[in-house]
Amino acid sequence: MDLFYRVGKLTVGSLFRYGCRVTVDGLDRVPARGGAILAGNHLSVVDQMFLGAVVPRQVHFWAKAEYFHLPGVRGALFGVAVRGMGAIPVHRNGGRAALRALDAAIPVLRDGELVGVFPEGTRSPDGRLYRGRSGLARLAVAAGVPVVPVGFAGTDRVQPIGQRLPRPGLPVTIRFGDPLPVDGWGADMRSLRAFTDEVMQAIQALTGQEHAGCYAPRKTP
């Protein structure tokens, strides 16, 4: 675990873990060593902060590139926190930029690290679980690592979309499911789609969310 990550975990991570009433279930399903993807539903901008706070290993994750360059003092502090939690910037406009962000995570996983991914691609605007994007499966197959489903509940109340600062003292639940191996899954589009759907079903089993049946809208405030 990088020194800066340790500091972030002790400071920012502790604020999130102990500033809210956090319940964690199934943490032992996160591999103690070796590469793996932690794939969760996405309700709030603070989901990655809670994930980093409760997992004992360092978690690298994708974050919207805008989070690295938010204006003002608070924005600068948030950018420091995001970098400290091991974030990999990704551009929401997709295309080559998104693929480069995806490829940047492959050596991280092959080196035995954890990467946190939100397959919906953006925060849910209404609390429903949206269709997962197959980049998750492409990454897992390319790196040859399992996917651990993660279910968040309550984080949307801690910091709803559009709210600038998190609200302390609220209950948050984080559940981890059994790792899903990539053995037997191919790199063709049909296999990637099927594996992604399997991961999303596992996430839904942890959260009990209604499934939207479509992709989440890209432009979330």
C-alpha contacts under 8 A as a table, 3 or more apart, distances in Angstrom:
res1	aa1	res2	aa2	distance
1	M	5	Y	6.57
1	M	6	R	6.62
1	M	57	R	6.90
1	M	58	Q	5.56
2	D	5	Y	5.14
2	D	6	R	6.30
2	D	58	Q	7.79
3	L	6	R	5.04
3	L	7	V	6.31
4	F	7	V	5.10
4	F	8	G	6.14
4	F	84	G	5.74
5	Y	8	G	4.94
5	Y	9	K	5.99
5	Y	58	Q	7.18
5	Y	84	G	5.05
5	Y	85	M	5.64
5	Y	86	G	7.07
6	R	9	K	5.03
6	R	10	L	6.16
7	V	10	L	5.16
7	V	11	T	6.10
8	G	11	T	5.15
8	G	12	V	5.29
8	G	13	G	6.14
8	G	81	A	6.69
8	G	84	G	5.90
8	G	85	M	6.74
9	K	12	V	5.85
9	K	13	G	4.19
9	K	14	S	6.31
9	K	52	G	7.08
9	K	53	A	5.91
9	K	85	M	7.70
10	L	13	G	5.74
10	L	14	S	5.40
11	T	14	S	5.34
11	T	15	L	6.35
12	V	15	L	5.14
12	V	16	F	6.51
12	V	49	M	7.91
12	V	81	A	7.22
13	G	16	F	5.29
13	G	17	R	6.13
13	G	49	M	6.56
13	G	50	F	7.04
13	G	52	G	6.74
13	G	53	A	4.36
13	G	54	V	7.92
14	S	17	R	5.03
14	S	18	Y	5.69
14	S	19	G	7.45
14	S	53	A	6.61
15	L	18	Y	5.56
15	L	19	G	5.08
16	F	19	G	5.15
16	F	20	C	6.23
16	F	49	M	7.07
16	F	50	F	6.19
16	F	53	A	6.91
17	R	20	C	6.01
17	R	21	R	7.50
17	R	22	V	6.13
17	R	50	F	6.65
17	R	53	A	6.05
17	R	54	V	7.00
18	Y	21	R	6.80
18	Y	22	V	7.29
19	G	168	P	5.31
19	G	169	G	5.77
20	C	168	P	5.33
20	C	169	G	4.28
20	C	170	L	5.14
20	C	171	P	5.97
20	C	172	V	6.86
21	R	169	G	6.06
21	R	170	L	5.82
21	R	171	P	4.47
21	R	172	V	6.00
22	V	171	P	5.85
22	V	172	V	4.72
22	V	173	T	5.75
22	V	174	I	7.58
23	T	171	P	7.67
23	T	172	V	6.21
23	T	173	T	4.72
23	T	174	I	6.29
24	V	27	L	6.75
24	V	54	V	7.64
24	V	173	T	5.95
24	V	174	I	4.93
24	V	175	R	5.89
25	D	173	T	7.86
25	D	174	I	6.35
25	D	175	R	4.72
25	D	176	F	6.26
26	G	29	R	5.59
26	G	30	V	7.91
26	G	175	R	5.92
26	G	176	F	4.83
26	G	177	G	6.53
27	L	30	V	5.75
27	L	55	V	7.27
27	L	175	R	7.43
27	L	176	F	5.91
28	D	31	P	7.30
29	R	148	V	7.59
29	R	176	F	6.46
29	R	177	G	6.57
29	R	178	D	5.84
29	R	179	P	6.84
30	V	55	V	7.98
30	V	148	V	6.82
30	V	176	F	7.40
30	V	179	P	7.56
31	P	34	G	6.78
31	P	36	A	7.34
32	A	57	R	7.76
33	R	112	G	6.86
33	R	113	E	7.87
34	G	109	L	7.99
34	G	111	D	7.72
34	G	112	G	4.09
34	G	113	E	6.23
34	G	114	L	7.78
35	G	108	V	7.91
35	G	109	L	4.74
35	G	110	R	6.20
35	G	111	D	6.83
35	G	112	G	3.82
35	G	113	E	4.59
35	G	114	L	5.41
35	G	115	V	7.95
35	G	145	V	5.90
35	G	146	P	7.71
36	A	109	L	6.51
36	A	112	G	7.51
36	A	113	E	6.79
36	A	114	L	5.08
36	A	115	V	6.57
36	A	145	V	5.17
36	A	146	P	5.22
36	A	147	V	5.86
36	A	148	V	7.11
37	I	109	L	7.84
37	I	114	L	5.79
37	I	115	V	4.91
37	I	116	G	5.78
37	I	117	V	6.85
37	I	140	A	7.11
37	I	145	V	7.06
37	I	146	P	6.37
37	I	147	V	4.68
37	I	148	V	6.01
38	L	114	L	7.08
38	L	115	V	6.08
38	L	116	G	4.59
38	L	117	V	6.03
38	L	147	V	5.94
38	L	148	V	4.83
38	L	149	P	6.01
38	L	150	V	6.45
39	A	116	G	5.94
39	A	117	V	4.79
39	A	118	F	5.63
39	A	119	P	6.66
39	A	147	V	6.60
39	A	148	V	6.04
39	A	149	P	4.96
39	A	150	V	5.63
39	A	199	V	7.79
39	A	203	I	7.99
40	G	116	G	7.70
40	G	117	V	6.50
40	G	118	F	5.21
40	G	119	P	7.08
40	G	149	P	5.87
40	G	150	V	4.31
40	G	151	G	5.55
40	G	152	F	7.04
40	G	203	I	6.61
41	N	118	F	5.93
41	N	119	P	7.23
41	N	120	E	6.94
41	N	129	L	6.86
41	N	150	V	6.95
41	N	151	G	5.92
41	N	152	F	6.35
41	N	203	I	6.80
42	H	45	V	7.94
42	H	47	D	6.70
42	H	118	F	5.97
42	H	120	E	6.94
42	H	122	T	6.71
42	H	123	R	4.86
42	H	124	S	6.08
42	H	152	F	7.43
43	L	47	D	6.99
43	L	123	R	5.10
43	L	124	S	5.37
43	L	125	P	7.79
43	L	127	G	6.59
43	L	152	F	7.44
43	L	153	A	7.91
43	L	155	T	6.30
43	L	156	D	5.18
44	S	47	D	5.55
44	S	123	R	6.01
44	S	124	S	7.89
44	S	155	T	5.80
44	S	156	D	5.03
44	S	159	Q	6.18
44	S	160	P	6.26
44	S	161	I	6.65
45	V	48	Q	7.09
45	V	123	R	7.44
45	V	159	Q	7.19
45	V	161	I	7.80
46	V	49	M	5.05
46	V	50	F	6.37
46	V	155	T	6.89
46	V	159	Q	6.93
46	V	166	P	7.87
47	D	50	F	5.29
47	D	51	L	6.19
47	D	152	F	7.38
47	D	155	T	6.52
48	Q	51	L	4.90
48	Q	52	G	6.09
48	Q	61	F	7.53
48	Q	116	G	7.60
49	M	52	G	5.22
49	M	53	A	6.08
49	M	85	M	7.56
50	F	53	A	4.90
50	F	54	V	6.28
51	L	54	V	5.58
51	L	55	V	6.17
51	L	59	V	7.87
52	G	55	V	5.65
52	G	56	P	7.96
52	G	58	Q	7.05
52	G	59	V	5.99
52	G	85	M	6.60
53	A	56	P	7.77
55	V	58	Q	7.34
55	V	59	V	7.57
57	R	114	L	7.57
58	Q	85	M	7.67
58	Q	86	G	7.53
58	Q	113	E	7.37
58	Q	114	L	6.67
59	V	85	M	6.91
59	V	86	G	6.36
59	V	113	E	7.28
59	V	114	L	4.99
59	V	115	V	5.40
59	V	116	G	6.18
60	H	85	M	6.67
60	H	86	G	4.35
60	H	87	A	5.27
60	H	88	I	6.88
60	H	113	E	7.69
60	H	114	L	6.08
60	H	115	V	4.51
60	H	116	G	5.91
61	F	85	M	7.88
61	F	86	G	6.32
61	F	87	A	4.64
61	F	88	I	5.68
61	F	115	V	5.15
61	F	116	G	4.40
61	F	117	V	5.97
62	W	87	A	5.40
62	W	88	I	4.54
62	W	89	P	5.62
62	W	90	V	6.12
62	W	101	A	7.73
62	W	116	G	6.98
62	W	117	V	6.36
63	A	67	Y	6.85
63	A	82	V	7.81
63	A	87	A	5.99
63	A	88	I	6.09
63	A	89	P	5.14
63	A	90	V	5.90
64	K	67	Y	5.68
64	K	68	F	7.73
64	K	89	P	5.78
64	K	90	V	5.12
64	K	91	H	5.92
64	K	92	R	6.66
65	A	68	F	5.65
65	A	69	H	7.37
65	A	89	P	4.85
65	A	90	V	5.31
65	A	91	H	5.49
65	A	92	R	7.86
66	E	69	H	5.43
66	E	70	L	6.29
67	Y	70	L	5.68
67	Y	75	G	7.79
67	Y	78	F	7.37
67	Y	79	G	5.98
67	Y	82	V	7.46
68	F	76	A	7.80
68	F	78	F	7.70
68	F	79	G	4.56
68	F	80	V	7.73
68	F	82	V	7.14
68	F	83	R	7.57
68	F	89	P	7.69
69	H	75	G	7.01
69	H	76	A	7.00
69	H	79	G	6.47
70	L	75	G	4.34
70	L	76	A	6.29
70	L	78	F	7.71
70	L	79	G	6.99
71	P	74	R	7.50
71	P	75	G	5.02
71	P	76	A	6.72
72	G	75	G	5.16
72	G	76	A	6.22
73	V	76	A	5.06
73	V	77	L	6.22
74	R	77	L	5.09
74	R	78	F	6.10
75	G	78	F	5.01
75	G	79	G	6.12
76	A	79	G	5.01
76	A	80	V	6.31
77	L	80	V	5.06
77	L	81	A	6.26
78	F	81	A	5.00
78	F	82	V	6.14
79	G	82	V	5.09
79	G	83	R	6.20
80	V	83	R	5.24
80	V	84	G	5.98
81	A	84	G	4.95
81	A	85	M	6.19
82	V	85	M	5.23
82	V	86	G	6.86
82	V	87	A	5.85
83	R	86	G	5.35
83	R	87	A	5.31
84	G	87	A	7.38
88	I	101	A	6.79
88	I	104	A	7.66
88	I	105	A	7.55
89	P	101	A	6.58
90	V	97	A	6.97
90	V	98	A	5.76
90	V	101	A	5.42
91	H	94	G	6.18
91	H	97	A	6.01
91	H	98	A	5.80
92	R	98	A	7.13
92	R	218	R	7.54
93	N	97	A	7.72
93	N	98	A	7.50
94	G	97	A	6.01
94	G	98	A	4.69
94	G	99	L	7.46
95	G	98	A	5.56
95	G	99	L	6.47
96	R	99	L	5.01
96	R	100	R	6.09
97	A	100	R	5.14
97	A	101	A	6.36
98	A	101	A	5.12
98	A	102	L	6.24
99	L	102	L	4.91
99	L	103	D	6.09
100	R	103	D	5.05
100	R	104	A	6.06
101	A	104	A	5.07
101	A	105	A	6.79
102	L	105	A	5.58
102	L	106	I	7.13
102	L	135	G	7.33
102	L	139	L	6.69
103	D	106	I	5.37
103	D	107	P	7.83
103	D	139	L	7.55
104	A	107	P	6.64
104	A	108	V	7.37
105	A	108	V	5.13
105	A	109	L	6.35
105	A	115	V	7.30
105	A	139	L	7.69
106	I	109	L	5.27
106	I	110	R	6.20
106	I	139	L	6.61
106	I	142	A	7.01
106	I	143	A	5.42
107	P	110	R	4.88
107	P	111	D	5.99
107	P	143	A	7.53
108	V	111	D	5.22
108	V	112	G	6.87
108	V	113	E	5.69
108	V	114	L	7.65
108	V	115	V	7.69
109	L	112	G	5.24
109	L	113	E	4.95
109	L	114	L	6.28
109	L	115	V	6.88
109	L	143	A	6.22
109	L	145	V	7.27
110	R	113	E	7.21
110	R	143	A	5.85
110	R	144	G	7.78
110	R	145	V	7.95
117	V	136	L	7.23
118	F	121	G	5.88
118	F	122	T	7.34
119	P	131	R	7.86
119	P	132	G	4.65
119	P	133	R	5.37
119	P	134	S	7.59
119	P	135	G	7.64
119	P	136	L	6.11
120	E	123	R	7.30
120	E	124	S	7.79
120	E	129	L	7.81
120	E	130	Y	5.83
120	E	131	R	5.98
120	E	132	G	4.62
120	E	133	R	6.05
120	E	215	Y	6.98
120	E	216	A	6.42
121	G	132	G	7.43
121	G	133	R	6.86
121	G	216	A	7.36
121	G	218	R	7.61
122	T	216	A	6.84
122	T	217	P	7.76
122	T	218	R	6.56
122	T	220	T	6.98
123	R	216	A	7.74
123	R	220	T	6.81
124	S	127	G	5.49
124	S	128	R	6.31
124	S	129	L	6.86
124	S	130	Y	7.08
124	S	216	A	6.53
125	P	128	R	7.74
125	P	161	I	7.56
125	P	216	A	7.76
125	P	220	T	7.00
127	G	156	D	7.93
127	G	209	Q	7.33
128	R	209	Q	5.63
128	R	210	E	5.13
128	R	211	H	5.76
128	R	212	A	5.82
129	L	204	Q	7.20
129	L	209	Q	5.83
129	L	210	E	6.03
129	L	211	H	4.77
129	L	212	A	5.75
130	Y	211	H	6.06
130	Y	212	A	5.07
130	Y	213	G	6.25
130	Y	214	C	5.80
130	Y	215	Y	5.41
130	Y	216	A	5.51
131	R	197	D	7.68
131	R	200	M	7.33
131	R	211	H	7.79
131	R	212	A	7.14
131	R	213	G	6.03
131	R	214	C	5.23
131	R	215	Y	4.83
131	R	216	A	7.05
132	G	136	L	7.97
132	G	196	T	6.21
132	G	197	D	6.79
132	G	200	M	6.34
132	G	215	Y	7.08
133	R	136	L	6.53
133	R	196	T	7.03
133	R	215	Y	7.84
134	S	137	A	5.29
134	S	138	R	6.32
134	S	192	L	5.86
134	S	193	R	5.66
134	S	196	T	5.65
135	G	138	R	4.90
135	G	139	L	6.06
136	L	139	L	5.28
136	L	140	A	6.32
136	L	196	T	6.75
137	A	140	A	5.02
137	A	141	V	6.03
137	A	192	L	5.26
137	A	193	R	7.51
137	A	195	F	6.24
137	A	196	T	5.61
138	R	141	V	5.34
138	R	142	A	6.01
138	R	187	A	6.68
138	R	192	L	6.27
139	L	142	A	5.18
139	L	143	A	6.08
140	A	143	A	5.32
140	A	144	G	5.65
140	A	145	V	5.37
140	A	146	P	6.58
140	A	147	V	7.00
140	A	182	V	6.81
141	V	144	G	4.92
141	V	145	V	6.90
141	V	182	V	6.07
141	V	185	W	7.24
141	V	186	G	7.24
141	V	187	A	6.64
142	A	187	A	7.83
144	G	182	V	6.61
144	G	183	D	7.94
145	V	181	P	6.96
145	V	182	V	6.61
146	P	179	P	5.90
146	P	180	L	5.35
146	P	181	P	4.39
146	P	182	V	5.80
147	V	179	P	5.39
147	V	180	L	5.05
147	V	181	P	6.52
147	V	182	V	7.79
147	V	199	V	7.62
148	V	176	F	6.85
148	V	177	G	6.07
148	V	178	D	6.15
148	V	179	P	4.31
148	V	180	L	6.18
149	P	176	F	5.87
149	P	177	G	5.13
149	P	178	D	7.07
149	P	179	P	6.93
149	P	180	L	7.88
149	P	199	V	6.47
149	P	200	M	7.90
149	P	202	A	6.20
149	P	203	I	5.40
150	V	174	I	6.96
150	V	175	R	5.62
150	V	176	F	4.63
150	V	177	G	6.27
150	V	203	I	5.98
150	V	206	L	7.25
151	G	173	T	7.93
151	G	174	I	5.62
151	G	175	R	5.01
151	G	176	F	6.49
151	G	203	I	5.62
151	G	204	Q	7.47
151	G	206	L	5.25
151	G	207	T	5.26
152	F	155	T	6.78
152	F	172	V	7.44
152	F	173	T	5.91
152	F	174	I	4.80
152	F	175	R	6.70
152	F	207	T	6.67
153	A	156	D	7.52
153	A	172	V	5.78
153	A	173	T	5.11
153	A	174	I	6.54
153	A	207	T	6.69
154	G	157	R	5.45
154	G	158	V	6.73
154	G	170	L	7.62
154	G	171	P	6.18
154	G	172	V	4.62
154	G	173	T	6.49
155	T	158	V	4.96
155	T	159	Q	6.43
155	T	160	P	7.75
155	T	172	V	5.95
156	D	159	Q	5.42
156	D	160	P	4.75
156	D	161	I	7.41
157	R	160	P	5.51
157	R	167	R	7.77
157	R	170	L	7.45
158	V	166	P	5.28
158	V	167	R	4.91
158	V	168	P	6.73
158	V	170	L	6.37
159	Q	163	Q	5.97
159	Q	164	R	7.58
159	Q	165	L	6.55
159	Q	166	P	4.59
159	Q	167	R	6.31
160	P	163	Q	5.58
161	I	220	T	7.89
161	I	221	P	6.64
162	G	221	P	6.23
163	Q	166	P	7.44
167	R	170	L	7.20
175	R	206	L	6.33
175	R	207	T	7.99
176	F	206	L	7.58
177	G	202	A	7.19
177	G	203	I	7.70
177	G	206	L	7.16
180	L	199	V	7.55
182	V	185	W	5.52
185	W	191	S	5.98
185	W	192	L	7.44
185	W	195	F	7.31
186	G	191	S	5.55
186	G	192	L	7.02
187	A	191	S	6.47
187	A	192	L	6.22
188	D	191	S	5.52
188	D	192	L	6.25
189	M	192	L	5.06
189	M	193	R	6.03
190	R	193	R	5.20
190	R	194	A	6.21
191	S	194	A	5.09
191	S	195	F	6.10
192	L	195	F	5.24
192	L	196	T	6.10
193	R	196	T	5.16
193	R	197	D	6.21
194	A	197	D	5.13
194	A	198	E	6.27
195	F	198	E	4.99
195	F	199	V	6.34
196	T	199	V	5.13
196	T	200	M	6.30
197	D	200	M	5.05
197	D	201	Q	6.17
198	E	201	Q	5.14
198	E	202	A	6.35
199	V	202	A	5.09
199	V	203	I	6.31
200	M	203	I	4.97
200	M	204	Q	6.13
201	Q	204	Q	5.03
201	Q	205	A	6.24
202	A	205	A	5.11
202	A	206	L	6.63
203	I	206	L	5.19
203	I	207	T	6.38
204	Q	207	T	5.09
204	Q	208	G	5.35
204	Q	209	Q	5.82
204	Q	210	E	7.87
204	Q	211	H	7.68
205	A	208	G	5.64
212	A	215	Y	7.83
217	P	220	T	6.92
